Amino acid sequence: MGRSAAFFDLDKTVIAKSSALAFGRPFYRDGLITRRDVVKSAYAQLMFRLGGTDEQTMARTRDYLATLCKGWPVEQVRQIVAETLHELINPYVYAEAAALIEEHQAAGRDVVLVSASGDEMVRPIGELLGITDVIATRMGVVDGRYSGEVEFYAAGPSKVEAVSELALERDYDLADSYAYSDSYSDRPLLECVGHPTVVNPDRALRKLAVENAWPVLEFRHPIPVGRRLRERPAVPVAAAALGVGVGVAIGIAWYGRHRRARAAAPTA
């Protein structure tokens, strides 16, 4: 048996917003996108989240991303991300996710961020969280500018391909590894590990989790890194995923729903 790892989706799993859309304002301010692009990007993100496992939807989202970024200076993008990271991302990191990441690291597991957002955005966010391993979308670059081609689109089955390649390279035992996501589009990622957990799931993913008896976590407390390190809040829900096991976690969830249902039922 090899080592185990923990793979985390980023948006709405580790941070309480879309990482790609988070930088829309500074991109607009610096002239990289227009107001219309902001609206179209938000719509494309919504369509991906609603139907991201559909091959045509993923292809359209990928092609739109390539067209939007064509001609952007790569160094300008990196500079914008570096200058605005602590304002736009740091306050939105879920305390529960950060605690869970630290638990995996303390257990000796490598933690990997796996996101459809661009590498230039995801890697600095990973560094903010103490994560050095990142699987993210990579754009083609010619003469320091994005070429309009996508070298690797980290979405759907492509995430699993990249995870499998990394597992082979690092000797990870995927059957003993963990994965976390909020979106049904990450079903392939969740199914490729032995310990899948859904976080703030969309409706389709919640249904899938119930059918497969996967743990369901609700993250609700975004806290800036500096404040979190000072206060060290207890995060019992995050600990439950590692400490009490799948059966107990599902049992707790069922019991809570059962009690709420009884309380809501009309009395005779």
Backbone bond lengths (Angstrom), bond angles and torsions (degrees), N, CA, C in turn:
res aa  C-N    CA-C-N  psi(-1)  N-CA   C-N-CA  omega(-1)  CA-C   N-CA-C  phi
1 M - - - 1.460 - - 1.526 110.45 -
2 G 1.369 115.73 140.17 1.451 120.41 178.14 1.517 111.59 -90.55
3 R 1.311 114.85 -169.49 1.457 120.73 177.09 1.525 109.62 -74.98
4 S 1.328 115.33 166.16 1.463 119.27 174.85 1.516 109.52 -110.61
5 A 1.326 115.66 159.18 1.454 122.11 -179.93 1.526 108.73 -137.85
6 A 1.326 115.71 168.27 1.466 121.49 177.41 1.521 108.28 -127.47
7 F 1.332 116.45 123.32 1.465 122.70 -176.50 1.530 109.20 -108.60
8 F 1.316 115.84 122.89 1.467 121.29 -177.17 1.524 110.79 -115.91
9 D 1.330 116.62 123.76 1.455 120.46 163.49 1.527 107.06 -63.21
10 L 1.325 117.73 160.65 1.469 120.09 -174.05 1.526 113.23 -101.05
11 D 1.321 117.25 -63.18 1.461 121.22 -172.79 1.524 112.05 -67.81
12 K 1.327 116.49 128.35 1.463 125.13 178.87 1.537 112.89 65.10
13 T 1.327 116.14 5.15 1.463 121.35 175.20 1.518 109.89 -113.59
14 V 1.322 116.38 -50.06 1.460 121.65 176.66 1.521 111.16 -102.15
15 I 1.343 116.59 -37.71 1.458 120.49 176.47 1.524 109.74 -119.60
16 A 1.316 116.06 152.34 1.460 121.52 -172.03 1.525 112.74 -88.56
17 K 1.319 117.38 32.65 1.464 120.80 178.86 1.517 108.96 -163.06
18 S 1.336 116.06 175.61 1.459 120.99 175.36 1.524 108.93 -81.52
19 S 1.327 116.83 123.36 1.459 119.91 -179.95 1.527 111.16 -64.24
20 A 1.331 117.46 -37.35 1.467 120.53 -179.06 1.524 111.04 -66.77
21 L 1.343 116.86 -45.60 1.459 120.45 -178.88 1.520 112.38 -73.38
22 A 1.318 117.56 -22.95 1.461 121.12 -177.81 1.520 111.70 -59.41
23 F 1.335 116.29 -33.45 1.457 120.07 -176.77 1.533 112.33 -92.77
24 G 1.334 117.05 9.07 1.461 120.67 -179.36 1.518 112.90 -59.50
25 R 1.320 117.47 -42.45 1.472 120.85 -177.17 1.527 112.12 -62.82
26 P 1.365 119.55 -51.38 1.470 117.87 177.77 1.522 113.25 -66.90
27 F 1.346 118.17 -31.27 1.458 119.37 175.75 1.532 109.89 -64.25
28 Y 1.323 116.52 -40.06 1.473 121.68 177.66 1.525 110.25 -67.22
29 R 1.319 116.20 -43.68 1.468 121.50 -179.36 1.523 111.50 -60.32
30 D 1.345 116.24 -38.20 1.465 120.26 -177.38 1.522 113.06 -91.48
31 G 1.338 116.79 8.09 1.454 120.74 171.89 1.510 116.61 83.67
32 L 1.338 117.59 12.11 1.459 119.56 179.58 1.528 111.79 -78.49
33 I 1.313 117.20 -31.42 1.461 121.12 179.78 1.523 110.01 -132.58
34 T 1.329 115.91 158.66 1.457 122.51 176.88 1.527 109.52 -97.24
35 R 1.315 115.66 171.26 1.467 119.68 176.66 1.531 110.46 -60.15
36 R 1.320 116.39 -37.97 1.461 120.22 178.62 1.527 110.68 -64.00
37 D 1.341 116.58 -38.62 1.460 120.40 177.89 1.526 110.92 -61.48
38 V 1.328 116.66 -37.84 1.467 120.88 179.22 1.522 109.96 -59.51
39 V 1.330 116.51 -46.35 1.464 121.16 -179.67 1.527 110.53 -66.08
40 K 1.339 116.79 -45.28 1.468 120.35 -179.02 1.525 111.27 -64.81
41 S 1.339 117.24 -36.62 1.462 120.27 179.05 1.513 111.08 -65.88
42 A 1.338 116.24 -41.64 1.463 120.38 178.25 1.526 110.15 -62.84
43 Y 1.344 116.40 -40.36 1.464 120.24 179.08 1.521 111.12 -66.27
44 A 1.342 116.54 -43.17 1.464 120.39 179.29 1.523 110.71 -62.01
45 Q 1.339 116.31 -40.46 1.466 120.23 178.22 1.526 110.54 -62.71
46 L 1.339 116.63 -42.01 1.459 121.18 179.57 1.521 110.50 -63.63
47 M 1.331 117.19 -45.46 1.462 120.76 -179.53 1.525 111.29 -62.43
48 F 1.333 116.40 -38.10 1.461 119.06 178.34 1.518 110.71 -64.73
49 R 1.341 116.49 -42.08 1.459 120.10 -177.85 1.527 111.42 -68.33
50 L 1.335 116.88 -32.49 1.465 120.20 -179.11 1.518 112.25 -79.81
51 G 1.328 117.28 -31.35 1.462 119.16 -176.51 1.506 113.13 -141.16
52 G 1.343 115.53 37.89 1.455 120.66 -170.63 1.508 115.60 -65.84
53 T 1.327 118.83 -18.98 1.463 119.37 -178.69 1.521 111.94 -83.81
54 D 1.320 117.02 -11.05 1.447 120.67 178.41 1.532 109.19 -74.03
55 E 1.324 116.27 130.03 1.467 120.69 -174.54 1.524 111.71 -60.77
56 Q 1.328 116.98 -40.31 1.459 120.30 -179.39 1.532 110.99 -67.26
57 T 1.333 116.62 -39.94 1.462 119.91 178.78 1.515 110.86 -62.38
58 M 1.342 116.75 -44.38 1.462 119.88 179.21 1.523 110.94 -64.09
59 A 1.325 117.37 -38.68 1.456 120.80 -179.81 1.529 110.75 -66.24
60 R 1.343 116.41 -41.86 1.466 119.53 179.00 1.527 111.06 -64.80
61 T 1.337 116.47 -41.88 1.460 120.40 178.94 1.517 110.81 -63.74
62 R 1.321 116.99 -42.93 1.466 121.62 178.61 1.518 110.94 -61.68
63 D 1.350 117.02 -45.94 1.461 120.87 -177.84 1.526 111.12 -67.07
64 Y 1.332 116.67 -37.69 1.462 119.44 177.77 1.518 110.51 -64.18
65 L 1.326 116.19 -42.17 1.462 121.18 178.85 1.528 110.36 -60.00
66 A 1.322 117.29 -44.12 1.460 121.40 -179.01 1.524 111.16 -63.55
67 T 1.331 116.75 -43.47 1.462 121.18 -179.79 1.519 111.46 -65.82
68 L 1.335 116.19 -42.79 1.458 121.25 -178.48 1.525 111.69 -60.77
69 C 1.336 116.65 -41.80 1.467 121.08 -173.38 1.520 113.74 -87.08
70 K 1.317 118.56 -10.33 1.461 121.36 -175.08 1.530 110.97 -55.25
71 G 1.315 116.28 126.92 1.456 121.35 177.38 1.516 114.97 91.82
72 W 1.345 117.97 -11.41 1.465 119.33 179.33 1.530 110.22 -66.07
73 P 1.336 118.20 136.25 1.466 119.86 172.90 1.531 110.05 -69.93
74 V 1.308 116.90 124.55 1.463 121.42 -176.58 1.527 111.09 -60.66
75 E 1.316 116.62 -41.70 1.462 119.80 -177.72 1.520 111.38 -65.49
76 Q 1.338 117.45 -33.78 1.462 120.14 177.54 1.529 110.78 -65.50
77 V 1.333 116.61 -41.12 1.468 120.87 177.62 1.528 110.21 -61.18
78 R 1.329 116.52 -46.30 1.466 120.09 -179.62 1.526 111.37 -62.12
79 Q 1.328 116.02 -37.99 1.462 120.03 -179.51 1.521 110.90 -67.51
80 I 1.339 116.78 -42.37 1.464 120.71 178.57 1.528 110.38 -60.79
81 V 1.337 116.05 -46.21 1.467 120.26 179.97 1.522 110.38 -60.92
82 A 1.332 117.33 -45.43 1.464 121.03 -178.65 1.519 111.54 -62.63
83 E 1.340 117.09 -39.30 1.459 121.22 -176.15 1.524 113.16 -75.05
84 T 1.330 116.98 -26.30 1.469 120.03 -173.41 1.525 113.88 -112.31
85 L 1.334 117.19 -1.27 1.462 121.16 -174.91 1.526 112.21 -56.57
86 H 1.325 116.92 -47.07 1.456 119.79 -175.42 1.527 111.85 -71.82
87 E 1.322 117.27 -23.84 1.461 120.22 177.43 1.523 112.23 -83.66
88 L 1.323 116.98 -41.85 1.465 121.31 -170.61 1.524 114.66 -95.86
89 I 1.328 118.01 -22.62 1.470 120.75 -175.87 1.522 111.93 -116.32
90 N 1.305 118.26 -47.92 1.461 122.20 -174.15 1.529 113.95 -49.61
91 P 1.351 119.72 -44.95 1.469 118.76 -178.52 1.527 114.25 -69.06
92 Y 1.341 117.07 -10.52 1.466 120.30 -172.91 1.526 113.48 -109.48
93 V 1.330 117.05 11.70 1.464 120.18 176.30 1.525 108.83 -76.88
94 Y 1.323 116.74 124.39 1.460 119.93 178.50 1.528 110.18 -64.90
95 A 1.324 116.17 127.97 1.464 120.43 176.79 1.525 110.38 -60.54
96 E 1.336 116.50 -37.06 1.462 120.53 -179.75 1.530 111.27 -64.27
97 A 1.347 115.64 -40.44 1.462 119.71 179.14 1.522 110.84 -67.32
98 A 1.328 115.81 -42.94 1.474 119.38 179.78 1.527 110.87 -61.85
99 A 1.337 116.47 -40.62 1.464 119.94 178.69 1.523 110.91 -65.41
100 L 1.325 116.40 -39.33 1.468 120.83 -179.98 1.533 110.70 -66.88
101 I 1.330 116.43 -40.50 1.461 120.90 176.47 1.524 110.23 -60.11
102 E 1.333 116.09 -44.73 1.467 120.36 179.42 1.528 111.42 -63.42
103 E 1.326 117.61 -36.61 1.468 120.80 178.61 1.525 110.64 -64.12
104 H 1.323 116.66 -43.56 1.464 119.64 178.52 1.521 110.69 -63.62
105 Q 1.329 116.39 -43.54 1.463 119.64 179.56 1.528 111.15 -63.77
106 A 1.330 116.56 -39.94 1.466 120.48 178.59 1.526 111.14 -64.82
107 A 1.347 116.02 -28.21 1.470 120.34 178.71 1.528 111.99 -82.54
108 G 1.328 116.59 1.00 1.460 120.35 177.02 1.514 114.72 89.80
109 R 1.325 117.44 10.56 1.463 120.28 -179.74 1.527 110.63 -90.83
110 D 1.321 116.53 144.02 1.452 120.97 169.09 1.521 108.06 -73.70
111 V 1.334 116.48 140.22 1.463 121.60 176.79 1.526 107.99 -111.38
112 V 1.325 116.09 132.09 1.462 121.92 -176.00 1.524 109.22 -126.26
113 L 1.341 116.95 127.27 1.456 121.31 171.88 1.526 108.51 -83.94
114 V 1.329 116.73 131.71 1.464 121.58 -179.03 1.524 107.60 -126.68
115 S 1.335 116.84 109.28 1.459 119.79 -171.48 1.519 111.88 -142.48
116 A 1.347 115.84 146.29 1.460 121.58 176.11 1.525 111.46 -76.15
117 S 1.331 118.36 -12.33 1.457 120.90 176.92 1.526 109.98 -69.05
118 G 1.331 115.69 165.06 1.458 120.68 -176.15 1.521 113.27 -68.72
119 D 1.322 115.40 149.21 1.459 121.62 -179.19 1.529 111.26 -57.83
120 E 1.337 117.54 -35.38 1.459 121.61 -178.81 1.519 111.84 -64.34
121 M 1.330 117.61 -23.05 1.457 121.52 176.41 1.528 111.59 -93.44
122 V 1.321 116.15 -44.01 1.464 121.05 -171.78 1.525 111.86 -70.19
123 R 1.324 117.43 -40.25 1.467 119.71 -175.80 1.535 112.21 -63.18
124 P 1.347 119.90 -45.35 1.465 118.74 176.14 1.524 113.40 -63.16
125 I 1.335 117.08 -33.81 1.465 119.84 176.20 1.519 109.81 -65.16
126 G 1.329 116.42 -40.59 1.454 120.17 176.19 1.521 111.85 -60.08
127 E 1.328 116.56 -43.04 1.463 120.52 178.81 1.524 111.17 -61.86
128 L 1.330 115.92 -37.40 1.460 120.86 176.99 1.528 111.00 -59.17
129 L 1.337 115.95 -32.83 1.458 122.27 -177.33 1.529 113.31 -96.10
130 G 1.321 116.61 2.60 1.463 119.62 -177.96 1.515 112.87 77.79
131 I 1.340 117.24 25.79 1.462 123.00 -179.68 1.522 109.01 -112.04
132 T 1.316 117.19 126.33 1.461 120.32 -179.01 1.524 112.96 -102.81
133 D 1.335 117.41 -18.07 1.467 120.72 -177.37 1.520 110.34 -97.17
134 V 1.336 115.81 124.92 1.461 121.44 -174.68 1.521 109.81 -137.01
135 I 1.325 115.95 135.31 1.466 122.43 167.91 1.520 105.88 -116.60
136 A 1.341 117.11 116.47 1.458 121.12 -174.62 1.523 109.67 -147.82
137 T 1.315 116.25 169.29 1.460 121.52 178.63 1.531 110.23 -67.20
138 R 1.330 115.71 135.23 1.464 121.09 179.37 1.529 109.53 -117.88
139 M 1.315 115.46 126.64 1.456 121.42 179.26 1.523 110.21 -95.70
140 G 1.333 116.11 148.81 1.452 120.28 174.17 1.523 110.83 -69.16
141 V 1.322 116.98 144.95 1.462 122.02 -178.14 1.523 109.34 -130.44
142 V 1.335 116.31 131.80 1.460 122.81 175.94 1.526 107.90 -132.16
143 D 1.321 116.69 122.95 1.468 122.34 179.03 1.527 111.84 54.31
144 G 1.341 115.71 40.30 1.452 120.11 174.58 1.519 115.36 80.00
145 R 1.332 117.27 5.45 1.473 121.31 179.06 1.529 109.85 -126.82
146 Y 1.338 115.28 152.04 1.461 119.03 177.60 1.525 109.50 -66.41
147 S 1.325 114.93 133.69 1.462 120.94 -172.42 1.527 113.88 -84.02
148 G 1.328 117.09 -14.36 1.459 119.75 -173.57 1.519 112.47 94.50
149 E 1.321 116.92 4.14 1.461 122.59 176.12 1.532 109.52 -110.48
150 V 1.315 115.81 146.68 1.462 121.30 176.40 1.519 108.40 -105.65
151 E 1.320 116.50 115.28 1.465 120.11 -179.79 1.517 111.53 -74.03
152 F 1.330 116.04 -38.66 1.469 120.21 179.43 1.516 108.58 -151.48
153 Y 1.333 116.48 123.53 1.460 121.65 179.56 1.522 108.38 -105.37
154 A 1.323 116.34 109.04 1.473 121.80 -172.41 1.526 110.58 -83.51
155 A 1.327 115.67 75.13 1.463 120.54 -179.94 1.519 109.35 -146.12
156 G 1.346 115.52 149.91 1.456 120.99 176.35 1.518 113.45 55.79
157 P 1.338 117.55 -133.98 1.470 121.10 -178.01 1.525 113.39 -60.95
158 S 1.342 117.12 -24.88 1.469 119.46 179.94 1.520 111.55 -63.75
159 K 1.333 116.50 -31.71 1.460 119.17 176.09 1.524 110.41 -61.69
160 V 1.323 116.01 -41.73 1.469 120.52 -178.98 1.523 110.58 -66.03
161 E 1.330 116.90 -39.06 1.463 119.83 178.19 1.526 110.26 -59.96
162 A 1.337 116.13 -45.27 1.465 119.89 -179.29 1.526 111.38 -67.75
163 V 1.339 116.49 -40.03 1.466 120.87 178.11 1.526 109.97 -63.40
164 S 1.328 117.24 -42.56 1.464 121.27 -179.68 1.524 111.13 -64.71
165 E 1.331 117.12 -40.36 1.466 120.61 177.95 1.526 110.67 -63.89
166 L 1.349 116.04 -42.67 1.462 119.81 179.41 1.524 110.40 -66.07
167 A 1.335 116.57 -39.27 1.463 120.47 179.25 1.528 110.98 -62.48
168 L 1.327 116.42 -40.05 1.458 120.50 178.68 1.529 110.38 -66.01
169 E 1.322 115.35 -41.44 1.464 120.57 -178.91 1.531 111.83 -67.76
170 R 1.353 115.95 -39.40 1.468 120.67 -174.94 1.529 112.79 -97.03
171 D 1.318 117.74 -4.25 1.460 122.35 -177.34 1.526 111.26 64.83
172 Y 1.344 116.21 41.52 1.460 120.54 173.80 1.525 109.60 -77.85
173 D 1.300 116.06 142.09 1.461 121.89 171.18 1.521 107.05 -95.26
174 L 1.329 117.03 101.54 1.470 120.21 -175.84 1.527 111.89 -64.23
175 A 1.331 117.41 -28.10 1.465 119.87 178.01 1.523 111.67 -66.05
176 D 1.322 116.24 -19.99 1.459 121.26 179.81 1.533 110.81 -110.54
177 S 1.342 116.62 12.77 1.459 121.55 -177.83 1.527 111.22 -102.60
178 Y 1.341 115.13 171.23 1.459 123.07 -173.44 1.526 109.98 -122.24
179 A 1.332 116.02 150.99 1.467 120.54 173.83 1.524 108.86 -143.87
180 Y 1.336 115.54 145.40 1.469 122.22 -177.30 1.528 108.92 -134.44
181 S 1.336 116.38 132.98 1.464 120.16 176.77 1.524 110.30 -158.86
182 D 1.338 114.54 160.66 1.464 120.82 178.72 1.520 111.73 -106.63
183 S 1.332 118.33 -9.52 1.456 120.93 -168.34 1.528 112.88 -117.43
184 Y 1.330 115.12 141.46 1.469 120.85 176.97 1.529 111.62 -61.65
185 S 1.335 116.32 -25.18 1.467 119.16 178.45 1.526 111.73 -62.40
186 D 1.340 116.53 -18.07 1.465 120.35 178.45 1.523 112.70 -96.21
187 R 1.313 116.86 18.68 1.465 119.80 176.34 1.537 111.65 -53.71
188 P 1.353 119.46 -45.15 1.477 118.49 179.10 1.524 112.70 -59.20
189 L 1.337 116.93 -38.77 1.460 120.36 179.01 1.520 110.88 -64.49
190 L 1.308 116.82 -45.09 1.459 121.10 -178.56 1.525 111.35 -65.34
191 E 1.325 116.38 -37.12 1.462 120.26 -177.13 1.523 113.24 -77.27
192 C 1.326 117.61 -12.77 1.466 118.96 -176.50 1.528 112.32 -88.63
193 V 1.340 117.53 -4.01 1.466 120.21 178.92 1.525 109.94 -116.83
194 G 1.320 115.46 165.42 1.456 120.07 -179.20 1.512 113.78 -82.50
195 H 1.354 116.89 -18.06 1.465 121.06 -176.55 1.527 110.86 -130.09
196 P 1.350 117.10 75.91 1.466 119.65 177.69 1.526 111.06 -82.83
197 T 1.323 116.73 143.26 1.468 122.22 175.59 1.517 108.21 -139.19
198 V 1.335 116.62 135.59 1.458 119.74 178.39 1.524 108.95 -100.16
199 V 1.338 114.91 144.67 1.458 121.84 -175.85 1.531 108.78 -128.07
200 N 1.327 116.48 125.59 1.472 120.07 -179.26 1.530 110.59 45.89
201 P 1.335 118.31 52.12 1.463 120.17 -167.42 1.523 113.67 -71.11
202 D 1.352 115.32 149.75 1.450 119.15 168.63 1.533 108.20 -71.64
203 R 1.328 115.63 173.02 1.472 119.27 -171.78 1.526 112.37 -59.90
204 A 1.326 116.71 -44.62 1.463 120.18 -177.79 1.522 111.41 -64.87
205 L 1.336 116.39 -39.35 1.463 119.14 -179.41 1.523 111.06 -71.47
206 R 1.320 116.88 -36.59 1.475 119.25 177.21 1.534 110.13 -60.81
207 K 1.315 116.45 -42.75 1.468 121.12 178.67 1.531 109.88 -61.67
208 L 1.341 116.40 -43.83 1.458 120.55 179.53 1.525 110.74 -63.28
209 A 1.328 116.61 -39.58 1.467 120.89 180.00 1.521 111.00 -63.14
210 V 1.325 116.50 -42.68 1.470 120.38 178.38 1.524 110.56 -62.91
211 E 1.338 116.19 -43.27 1.469 120.47 -179.18 1.527 111.97 -62.82
212 N 1.339 116.61 -31.87 1.462 121.08 -176.28 1.523 113.75 -104.42
213 A 1.342 116.49 4.02 1.468 121.95 -179.13 1.526 111.65 57.16
214 W 1.349 115.48 41.11 1.454 120.36 175.50 1.531 109.49 -85.44
215 P 1.319 118.47 144.98 1.464 119.95 175.26 1.527 111.42 -62.34
216 V 1.331 115.50 144.95 1.463 122.18 177.78 1.524 108.25 -121.32
217 L 1.330 116.62 121.82 1.462 121.46 179.12 1.517 110.22 -112.52
218 E 1.321 115.94 144.19 1.461 121.78 175.33 1.525 108.11 -115.10
219 F 1.346 115.78 114.45 1.462 121.04 177.25 1.528 107.99 -99.29
220 R 1.333 117.03 128.75 1.458 121.14 -172.52 1.522 114.02 -134.97
221 H 1.335 119.10 3.87 1.466 119.60 -170.77 1.521 112.06 -127.76
222 P 1.340 117.67 81.24 1.466 119.13 173.41 1.523 110.59 -71.62
223 I 1.321 116.93 125.79 1.462 122.59 -177.06 1.527 108.72 -137.84
224 P 1.356 118.60 132.33 1.476 120.25 177.89 1.521 111.61 -56.83
225 V 1.335 115.92 148.66 1.457 121.51 -175.46 1.521 111.62 -56.89
226 G 1.344 118.20 -47.04 1.457 120.83 -178.01 1.514 112.89 -59.63
227 R 1.319 116.46 -44.12 1.463 120.41 179.32 1.520 110.91 -66.83
228 R 1.345 116.43 -38.21 1.458 119.53 -178.72 1.524 110.72 -65.06
229 L 1.343 116.51 -40.13 1.459 119.72 -179.90 1.523 111.61 -66.52
230 R 1.353 116.73 -32.75 1.466 120.24 179.43 1.520 111.58 -73.05
231 E 1.344 115.29 -42.63 1.459 119.15 -171.67 1.519 113.43 -90.53
232 R 1.358 117.33 -25.77 1.464 122.13 -179.99 1.526 112.15 46.39
233 P 1.355 118.48 59.15 1.466 120.42 -176.98 1.519 112.05 -66.98
234 A 1.319 115.78 147.40 1.465 120.36 174.53 1.516 108.68 -74.65
235 V 1.330 117.32 138.44 1.461 121.40 -179.07 1.521 108.48 -129.10
236 P 1.339 118.01 79.84 1.457 120.32 -173.50 1.519 114.19 -64.90
237 V 1.347 117.82 -31.55 1.461 119.33 -178.83 1.518 110.44 -65.46
238 A 1.330 116.96 -42.97 1.459 119.88 179.09 1.517 110.49 -63.08
239 A 1.315 116.75 -42.39 1.455 120.01 -178.62 1.517 111.32 -62.79
240 A 1.329 116.78 -29.68 1.458 120.12 -177.31 1.519 111.87 -60.14
241 A 1.344 116.92 -35.63 1.461 119.62 -176.92 1.514 111.58 -62.87
242 L 1.337 117.16 -33.14 1.457 120.12 -178.09 1.518 112.24 -96.58
243 G 1.334 116.37 -32.22 1.449 119.41 -168.34 1.510 116.36 -90.60
244 V 1.343 117.73 -38.24 1.454 117.93 -171.35 1.519 113.27 -100.56
245 G 1.343 117.11 -11.65 1.459 119.30 176.22 1.514 112.39 87.92
246 V 1.341 114.54 162.14 1.456 120.98 -174.75 1.516 112.40 -61.59
247 G 1.321 117.29 -46.66 1.458 120.13 -175.47 1.512 112.66 -60.82
248 V 1.326 117.29 -46.28 1.458 120.45 -178.90 1.516 110.65 -67.49
249 A 1.353 117.41 -40.59 1.459 120.43 -179.58 1.525 110.70 -61.50
250 I 1.331 116.68 -43.81 1.463 119.74 177.78 1.525 110.34 -65.38
251 G 1.328 116.09 -39.61 1.462 119.82 178.19 1.508 112.48 -60.96
252 I 1.327 116.87 -42.54 1.462 120.88 178.32 1.521 110.25 -61.79
253 A 1.349 116.00 -44.53 1.460 120.18 -179.98 1.527 111.11 -62.13
254 W 1.351 116.31 -43.59 1.465 120.48 179.75 1.515 110.84 -63.18
255 Y 1.330 116.86 -43.22 1.455 120.89 -178.84 1.526 111.12 -62.67
256 G 1.353 116.03 -39.63 1.453 119.19 178.69 1.514 111.60 -64.25
257 R 1.350 116.50 -42.73 1.472 119.31 178.62 1.521 110.42 -65.56
258 H 1.357 116.58 -38.93 1.457 120.85 -178.85 1.531 110.91 -62.87
259 R 1.337 116.82 -42.46 1.456 120.64 179.64 1.526 111.08 -65.86
260 R 1.356 115.88 -41.11 1.466 118.31 179.08 1.515 111.27 -65.17
261 A 1.354 116.10 -37.87 1.457 119.84 179.57 1.523 111.02 -65.06
262 R 1.343 116.67 -40.66 1.470 120.54 179.54 1.514 110.62 -66.46
263 A 1.334 115.74 -38.59 1.467 119.00 -179.02 1.515 110.99 -67.34
264 A 1.361 116.19 -33.15 1.450 120.11 -176.95 1.531 112.68 -83.53
265 A 1.351 117.95 -15.53 1.461 121.78 -176.11 1.535 110.28 -69.67
266 P 1.352 118.56 138.72 1.466 120.95 179.03 1.530 111.03 -67.72
267 T 1.297 116.68 141.26 1.464 121.18 179.59 1.523 109.57 -85.77
268 A 1.340 114.99 150.06 1.465 119.63 -177.68 1.528 109.83 -74.25
